[in-house]
Amino acid sequence: MELLNQLRFFTSLDAIAVSYLLLSWMVLGYIIESPPKSRVSTSVIMADYRRKWMVQMITRQPRIFDAAVLDTLRQGTAFFGSACLIAIGGGLAAISNTERLRGVAQDLTIDVPEIIWEMKILLALILITSAFLKFIWANRLFGYCGVVMASVPNEIDAAETLPRAKKAGELNIAAARAFNRGLRGIYFALGALGWFLGPIGLLITTTMTVFILVRREFASASREVLLQDET
């Protein structure tokens, strides 16, 4: 009975704001990965460059440069994965410390039950956990890519050379896709923190997150550079 009494603070506007955040997260991810041909995303443009990279790798002897670039990409996934793990631990500690949550609510003069605060933290944790899993998978895929790259014969004319290089390119693209999904998860987790300011705050921060991601994928200066004619 007490739980139901506390849940009355979770209003229909809260439900709308949370649904808006989760729907934006999923729909925007789909649009970025499967954009219209008339306006491709930066991620799709970079996927083409990754394919070209693996083809060019065939001609480099030795392939130290390619290994160094791949190692840098893999280190990035490890860094963000570690950061997410720390954030998850901090979020779980905050949920378990109800006294601290009550103190925060009093400092902000917000009369909201502890369970609502826990739900708000849990929403951000769900997104961060998803990002963590994506970063771990990206790290593994970059490892697969490295193994396939190492299996590419040194002889350019060998029958296996180009097919294996193309396989490495597709694995690299899959790893980058998982990495980008992890980054979007972090973006929306930060947007989810707006819920602490109420449902209106969550709607505003979610809209800001969508705007930032759309701009960076479809209207950024770096995208224009990538699309410049090279002739």
C-alpha positions as CSV (number, residue, x, y, z in Angstrom):
1,M,0.0,0.0,0.0
2,E,2.8,2.3,0.9
3,L,4.6,1.5,-2.4
4,L,1.4,2.4,-4.4
5,N,1.2,5.6,-2.5
6,Q,4.7,6.5,-3.4
7,L,4.2,5.6,-7.1
8,R,1.5,8.2,-7.4
9,F,4.3,10.7,-7.8
10,F,5.1,8.9,-11.1
11,T,2.7,10.9,-13.3
12,S,1.5,10.3,-16.8
13,L,3.9,13.1,-17.9
14,D,6.8,11.2,-16.4
15,A,5.7,8.1,-18.4
16,I,5.5,10.2,-21.6
17,A,9.0,11.7,-21.0
18,V,10.6,8.3,-20.3
19,S,8.9,6.8,-23.4
20,Y,10.1,9.8,-25.5
21,L,13.7,9.2,-24.3
22,L,13.7,5.5,-25.0
23,L,11.9,5.9,-28.4
24,S,14.3,8.6,-29.4
25,W,17.2,6.4,-28.5
26,M,16.0,3.5,-30.6
27,V,14.6,5.4,-33.6
28,L,17.6,7.7,-33.9
29,G,20.0,4.8,-33.8
30,Y,18.1,3.2,-36.7
31,I,18.1,6.4,-38.7
32,I,21.8,6.9,-38.2
33,E,22.6,3.3,-39.2
34,S,20.1,3.2,-42.1
35,P,19.8,6.8,-43.3
36,P,18.1,7.9,-46.5
37,K,20.4,7.8,-49.6
38,S,19.9,11.5,-50.1
39,R,21.4,12.3,-46.7
40,V,23.8,9.7,-45.5
41,S,25.2,9.9,-41.9
42,T,28.8,10.3,-40.9
43,S,28.8,6.8,-39.6
44,V,27.9,5.4,-43.0
45,I,30.5,7.6,-44.7
46,M,33.1,6.3,-42.3
47,A,32.1,2.7,-43.0
48,D,33.1,3.2,-46.6
49,Y,36.4,4.6,-45.6
50,R,37.0,1.5,-43.3
51,R,36.4,-0.7,-46.3
52,K,38.9,1.3,-48.4
53,W,41.4,1.2,-45.5
54,M,41.4,-2.6,-45.4
55,V,42.0,-2.7,-49.2
56,Q,44.9,-0.3,-49.0
57,M,46.3,-2.3,-46.2
58,I,47.2,-5.0,-48.7
59,T,49.8,-2.8,-50.4
60,R,51.6,-1.8,-47.2
61,Q,54.7,-3.7,-46.2
62,P,55.0,-4.0,-43.3
63,R,51.6,-3.3,-41.9
64,I,52.7,-1.7,-38.7
65,F,50.7,1.5,-39.3
66,D,47.4,-0.5,-39.7
67,A,48.1,-2.4,-36.5
68,A,48.8,0.8,-34.6
69,V,45.5,2.4,-35.8
70,L,43.5,-0.7,-34.9
71,D,45.2,-0.8,-31.4
72,T,44.2,2.9,-30.9
73,L,40.5,2.0,-31.8
74,R,40.6,-0.9,-29.4
75,Q,42.0,1.2,-26.6
76,G,39.1,3.6,-27.0
77,T,36.6,0.8,-26.5
78,A,38.4,-0.3,-23.4
79,F,38.5,3.2,-21.9
80,F,34.8,3.9,-22.4
81,G,34.0,0.4,-21.1
82,S,35.9,1.0,-17.9
83,A,34.3,4.4,-17.5
84,C,30.8,2.9,-17.9
85,L,31.7,0.2,-15.3
86,I,32.7,2.9,-12.8
87,A,29.5,4.8,-13.5
88,I,27.4,1.6,-13.0
89,G,29.1,1.0,-9.6
90,G,28.4,4.6,-8.6
91,G,24.8,4.4,-9.6
92,L,24.2,1.2,-7.7
93,A,25.9,2.7,-4.7
94,A,23.6,5.7,-4.9
95,I,20.5,3.5,-5.1
96,S,21.5,1.5,-2.1
97,N,22.2,4.6,0.0
98,T,18.6,5.8,0.6
99,E,19.7,8.2,3.3
100,R,21.8,10.1,0.8
101,L,19.0,10.2,-1.6
102,R,16.7,11.7,1.0
103,G,19.3,14.3,1.8
104,V,19.7,15.3,-1.8
105,A,15.9,15.6,-2.1
106,Q,15.8,17.9,1.0
107,D,18.7,20.0,-0.3
108,L,16.8,20.6,-3.6
109,T,13.5,21.1,-1.6
110,I,11.8,18.4,-3.8
111,D,9.2,16.4,-2.0
112,V,9.6,13.1,-3.9
113,P,9.7,9.6,-2.4
114,E,13.0,7.7,-2.5
115,I,11.6,5.1,-4.9
116,I,11.1,7.8,-7.6
117,W,14.7,8.9,-7.2
118,E,15.8,5.3,-7.5
119,M,13.8,4.9,-10.7
120,K,15.5,8.0,-12.2
121,I,18.9,6.6,-11.4
122,L,17.9,3.2,-12.7
123,L,16.9,4.7,-16.1
124,A,20.4,6.2,-16.5
125,L,21.9,2.9,-15.3
126,I,20.0,0.9,-18.0
127,L,21.4,3.1,-20.7
128,I,24.9,3.0,-19.3
129,T,24.8,-0.7,-18.9
130,S,23.7,-1.1,-22.6
131,A,26.6,1.2,-23.6
132,F,29.0,-0.9,-21.5
133,L,27.9,-4.1,-23.3
134,K,28.3,-2.4,-26.7
135,F,31.8,-1.3,-25.8
136,I,32.8,-4.8,-24.7
137,W,31.4,-6.3,-27.9
138,A,33.2,-3.6,-30.0
139,N,36.5,-4.4,-28.3
140,R,36.0,-8.1,-29.1
141,L,35.1,-7.3,-32.8
142,F,38.2,-5.1,-33.2
143,G,40.1,-8.1,-31.9
144,Y,38.5,-10.4,-34.5
145,C,39.4,-7.8,-37.1
146,G,43.0,-7.8,-36.0
147,V,43.3,-11.6,-36.3
148,V,41.8,-11.5,-39.8
149,M,44.1,-8.7,-40.8
150,A,47.1,-10.7,-39.6
151,S,45.9,-13.6,-41.8
152,V,45.9,-11.6,-45.0
153,P,48.8,-12.9,-47.1
154,N,51.8,-10.7,-47.9
155,E,51.5,-11.7,-51.6
156,I,49.1,-9.1,-53.2
157,D,48.2,-11.5,-56.0
158,A,47.3,-14.4,-53.7
159,A,43.7,-15.7,-54.0
160,E,43.0,-15.1,-50.3
161,T,44.4,-11.6,-50.1
162,L,41.5,-9.4,-51.2
163,P,38.6,-11.6,-49.8
164,R,40.2,-11.6,-46.3
165,A,40.9,-7.9,-46.4
166,K,37.2,-7.3,-47.2
167,K,36.3,-9.6,-44.3
168,A,38.5,-7.5,-42.0
169,G,36.8,-4.4,-43.3
170,E,33.3,-5.7,-42.5
171,L,34.4,-6.8,-39.0
172,N,35.9,-3.3,-38.5
173,I,32.6,-1.7,-39.5
174,A,30.7,-4.0,-37.2
175,A,33.0,-3.0,-34.3
176,A,32.6,0.6,-35.1
177,R,28.8,0.2,-35.2
178,A,28.8,-1.3,-31.7
179,F,31.1,1.4,-30.5
180,N,28.9,4.2,-31.9
181,R,25.9,2.5,-30.2
182,G,27.7,2.6,-27.0
183,L,28.5,6.3,-27.4
184,R,24.8,7.0,-28.1
185,G,23.9,5.2,-25.0
186,I,26.2,7.5,-23.0
187,Y,24.6,10.6,-24.7
188,F,21.1,9.5,-23.7
189,A,22.2,8.4,-20.2
190,L,23.4,12.0,-19.7
191,G,20.1,13.2,-21.2
192,A,18.2,10.9,-18.7
193,L,19.7,12.9,-15.8
194,G,17.4,15.7,-16.8
195,W,14.6,13.7,-15.1
196,F,16.0,14.8,-11.8
197,L,14.6,18.2,-12.7
198,G,11.2,16.7,-13.4
199,P,9.5,15.3,-16.6
200,I,9.7,18.6,-18.3
201,G,13.5,18.6,-17.7
202,L,13.7,15.1,-19.1
203,L,11.8,16.2,-22.3
204,I,14.1,19.1,-22.7
205,T,17.4,17.2,-22.2
206,T,16.2,14.4,-24.5
207,T,15.4,16.9,-27.2
208,M,18.8,18.5,-26.8
209,T,20.5,15.1,-27.0
210,V,18.7,14.3,-30.2
211,F,19.6,17.7,-31.7
212,I,23.3,17.2,-30.8
213,L,23.4,13.7,-32.3
214,V,21.5,14.6,-35.5
215,R,23.8,17.6,-36.0
216,R,26.9,15.6,-35.6
217,E,25.8,12.8,-37.9
218,F,24.0,14.8,-40.6
219,A,25.1,18.5,-40.4
220,S,28.6,18.6,-39.0
221,A,31.7,20.2,-40.5
222,S,33.6,16.9,-40.4
223,R,30.8,15.3,-42.5
224,E,31.2,18.0,-45.1
225,V,35.0,17.4,-45.1
226,L,34.5,13.7,-45.7
227,L,32.1,14.4,-48.6
228,Q,34.5,16.8,-50.4
229,D,35.5,15.8,-53.9
230,E,39.0,14.3,-53.9
231,T,39.6,15.0,-57.6
